[in-house]
Amino acid sequence: MLAADRHPAYRLAAVMLGDRSAAEDAVQEASIKAWRKLRQLRGDAHSLRAWFLSIVANECRMARRTRWFSVIKLAELPAQAPEGRESSSDLHRALMRLAPDERLPLVLHFYLDLPLDEVARTLRVSPSAAKSRIYRAAKRLRADLTMEEVF
């Protein structure tokens, strides 16, 4: 049941934490927590993915708070297409410069390809609030990328 959501969960954790092994640990911990609290899940099967991804996001936040060191290296994300490698690396650097709370809605919507209502459930906000967060974060990302092109 949760196995199908492990890959998107790992991708989310890798972007949030910027470290492969920390991402694997976070997804593992989130899987254990989700398994223990499966009875508390309200809703249908569509809610399961959003519920699990919100547990992963919370686990990543806790991992960032409790780590005594700061992560410097960028997450090693799978390349979407080899021809866009240079521009995707610029995008990745700009994405990693966003605050984690700004980065999360973008990753959920554009990288994990979740629909807006699922992003909202994962973030535990209304769909309009999720849309607003995505818009604001994309605007900051766009400004950062434009600034990078100038220099």
C-alpha positions in Angstrom: 0.0 0.0 0.0 2.7 2.5 1.0 5.2 0.9 -1.4 3.8 2.7 -4.4 4.4 6.1 -2.7 8.0 5.4 -1.5 9.6 6.7 -4.7 7.8 10.1 -4.7 8.4 10.2 -0.9 12.1 9.6 -1.5 12.3 12.3 -4.2 10.6 14.7 -1.8 12.9 13.9 1.0 16.0 14.2 -1.2 15.0 17.7 -2.3 14.1 18.8 1.2 17.2 17.4 2.9 19.8 17.6 0.1 21.4 14.3 1.2 20.6 10.8 -0.2 21.2 8.9 3.0 19.3 11.4 5.1 16.4 11.1 2.6 16.4 7.3 2.9 16.4 7.6 6.7 13.6 10.1 6.7 11.4 8.0 4.4 12.1 4.9 6.5 11.1 6.7 9.7 8.0 8.1 8.0 7.1 4.6 6.7 7.2 3.3 10.3 5.2 6.2 11.6 2.6 5.8 8.9 2.3 2.1 9.5 1.7 2.7 13.2 -0.9 5.4 12.5 -2.6 3.8 9.6 -5.8 3.4 11.6 -5.9 7.2 12.1 -6.2 7.9 8.4 -9.4 9.5 7.5 -10.8 9.5 4.0 -10.4 7.3 1.0 -7.4 5.8 -0.8 -6.8 9.1 -2.6 -6.0 10.7 0.8 -3.3 8.0 1.5 -0.7 9.5 -0.7 -1.1 13.1 0.6 -1.2 11.8 4.1 2.0 9.8 3.7 3.8 12.7 1.9 2.9 15.0 4.7 4.4 12.6 7.2 7.6 12.5 5.1 7.7 16.3 4.9 7.3 16.5 8.7 10.0 13.9 9.2 12.3 15.9 7.0 11.6 19.1 9.0 12.4 17.3 12.2 15.6 15.9 10.7 16.7 19.4 9.6 16.0 20.7 13.1 17.8 18.0 14.9 20.9 17.9 12.7 23.8 19.6 14.3 25.5 20.2 10.9 24.3 22.1 7.9 23.9 20.4 4.6 26.1 22.0 2.0 26.0 19.6 -0.9 23.0 19.6 -3.3 20.7 16.6 -3.5 21.5 14.2 -6.3 18.3 14.2 -8.2 17.6 12.0 -11.1 18.1 13.9 -14.4 14.9 14.5 -16.3 16.6 14.7 -19.7 20.3 14.7 -20.6 20.0 17.7 -23.0 18.7 20.0 -20.3 21.5 19.2 -17.8 23.0 22.6 -17.6 19.7 24.5 -17.2 18.3 21.9 -14.8 21.4 22.3 -12.6 20.8 26.1 -12.5 17.2 25.4 -11.6 18.2 23.0 -8.9 20.7 25.4 -7.4 18.0 28.2 -7.4 15.4 25.8 -5.9 17.8 24.8 -3.1 18.3 28.5 -2.3 14.6 28.8 -1.5 13.5 28.4 2.1 12.3 24.8 2.7 8.7 26.0 3.3 8.8 27.7 -0.1 10.5 24.8 -1.8 8.0 22.2 -0.6 4.9 23.3 -2.6 6.9 23.6 -5.8 8.4 20.2 -5.4 5.1 18.6 -4.6 3.3 20.2 -7.6 6.0 20.4 -10.3 8.6 17.7 -9.4 6.2 15.1 -8.0 3.5 16.1 -10.4 0.8 16.2 -7.7 -2.5 17.9 -8.5 -3.4 21.0 -6.6 -5.9 19.4 -4.3 -3.3 16.7 -3.3 -0.7 19.4 -2.7 -3.2 21.2 -0.4 -3.9 18.0 1.5 -0.2 17.3 1.9 0.4 20.8 3.2 -2.8 20.7 5.3 -4.1 24.0 3.7 -6.9 24.9 1.5 -6.5 24.5 -2.3 -6.4 28.3 -2.7 -3.7 28.6 -0.1 -1.7 25.9 -1.8 -2.1 27.7 -5.2 -1.0 30.9 -3.6 2.1 29.3 -2.0 3.0 27.7 -5.4 2.6 31.1 -7.1 4.7 33.0 -4.6 7.5 30.4 -4.5 7.6 30.2 -8.3 7.8 34.0 -8.5 10.8 34.0 -6.1 12.4 31.2 -8.1 11.9 33.0 -11.4 13.4 36.1 -9.9 16.4 34.2 -8.6 16.9 32.5 -12.0 16.6 35.8 -13.8 19.1 37.3 -11.4 21.5 34.4 -12.1 21.3 35.1 -15.8 22.3 38.7 -15.3 25.5 37.7 -13.6 
